[in-house]
């Protein structure tokens, strides 16, 4: 009986945790100032627990580490429709080019946020994030 109770409690706590779906798009543009440019895109659907970090990486090395958590409003009851995003963007060499850890980015479910890093007229890295309830 004790084993059953322990297993039940362990499974119940896993089910109680909310997951957040993240639609993530990485866009990398190189050679912008020369009148033409090379554009590479990568799209991914990720499912994360609150505050779990996920890494989305392109084959050329451009990547982003992202975490998300629900932000509960004192005026609303039930599940929150507001999500706080934190993370970092990395260039092809693996160097952090932009951080949105502090201050974080707050967004409603279904709304897309864009984070852009431009290195003059040479290259641009853009991350598009759309949180979803799952």
NORDAZI-V338153 format. One record per helix or strand of 2 or more residues. SS is the DSSP state (hx for helix, st for strand). FROM is the first residue (numbers start at 1). TO is the last residue. If there is no record, write none. Layout:
SS|FROM|TO + SS|FROM|TO
This chain:
hx|2|16 + st|19|30 + hx|32|34 + st|38|49 + st|54|57 + st|63|70 + st|82|90 + st|96|99 + st|105|108 + st|112|119 + st|123|133
